[in-house]
Every structure is written in structure tokens, then in C-alpha cells.
Amino acid sequence: MTSQNHPKDLKSTALVLMMFTLLSMSLIVFHPTVGADGVDEKIAEIVQEAALNQGVHGLLILCTLVFFACCQHGLKALFGNSLLFSLSSVAFLFGSLSMSGAALVNGFIFPNAVIWLSTELTLSHEAFTLLSSFSWNSNQALAYAGAIGWLLGIAGWSILAGFGQVKYLLMSSTGMVLSVLNLALFLTGTVHLNLHGAIFLLFSCCIWLLVVVHVLWRKQ
């Protein structure tokens, strides 16, 4: 090992990472969506699902931060400190913070604004449409920034896994394939970061994280 971390410490990190990876995969599947057509019906549905929306997005924010903390701790024990490791960590942290911002907009700021405006004032259809558009574009900007940060971080760590002193070829190959594939799909506009695109991105990252769990658990 390249640090003083005890194997039991790595196993604890692996266990925490596995739990939050599986939790995030479960949460995104039950992500609330607005299915109503009319504006009044949409407002009513947003108000009705506000608590669920906040709970799901709050836990997803926690998951993104745990992902970074576990990868930073566990992978540093495997690879040690290097410029590439530090750059990958910064990229992944940027991705986690950006994804957290996107979740804050989607899960807290937008629904709370709708609830407050519909309670205190008469929320017109034009005002709701403007608020929805602003929130959606803010969410998308943060989500795309988060996706790029995550994927660049995974790519950098995967390079270390494949070409470092100790090679972890499964971690390296899985990370490189998934990061390059997702970057190509998102940057070319083939896949968009709507709910289905977000599920695809999260599941891709979670596959790699579960490989990391396997490596950390078995590391002696």
C-alpha cells in the first residue's frame, strides 16, 4: 500500500461507498416527476410532491458528497499523491458540488418558490412558465458541469489505476470506457441530461464505483 491506511479502514470505506452507491441508484429510480398537462394541475402536483422531492434530492446531495469523500480517501490509499490524482480529485469534487447545486435547484429552490408564490400570491401561468424555464436551465447548466467533472475525475483515476505502480485493470478499463462513452454522448447531444439521461449517467458512474468498492474490499 502507498499510505498508512489499515486494510480494515479500506474495508470500512468500501462498505460506506457501496451503501451510498446502491442508495443513489434506488433514489434516482423513484425520482418524482410532474406528469400533469395543465399549469394549475402542475402546480398542484409540485406542491403535493414537495416533501418527497426534497427527501430524494437531499439524500442524493449527501450521496454525491460521500462519493467524493470515499474515493478521495480510498483511492489515495491505493495510488498515493500525484499531480494526476490531485487533478482528478478536483474534477470529481467540482462535479459533486455542481450536481449538488442541480439537486438544490430541482428539489428545493424551484418547488419552494412555487409553493410560496402560489400561497402568498396568485401565480399566473406566465410567471410559472418563466420560473420553470429559469429553474430548468439553471439545473441543466449545473448538471452538465457536474457530469463533465465526474467523468473527467473518473477518467483521471482510471488512468492511474491502469498505469500506476500497482495496476487495477478492471477499474481502469471500466472507468475509461464509461467516462469516454458518456462524454461522447453528452457532448454530441446524443443523450441529454433529462431524467433518463441523468439515470444513465448515474448508473454508469455507480458501476465504476462498485468496481472501486470491490478493489478496496479485497485490498490487503
Secondary structure, 3 states (H helix, E strand, C coil): CCCCCCHHHHHHHHHHHHHHHHHHHHHHHCCCCCCCCCHHHHHHHHHHCHHHHHHHHHHHHHHHHHHHHHHHHHHHHHHCCCHHHHHHHHHHHHHHHHHHHHHHHHHHHHHHHHHHHHHHCCCCHHHHHHHHHHHHHHHHHHHHHHHHHHHHHHHHHHHHHHHCCCCCHHHHHHHHHHHHHHHHHHHCCCCCCCHHHHHHHHHHHHHHHHHHHHHHHHCC
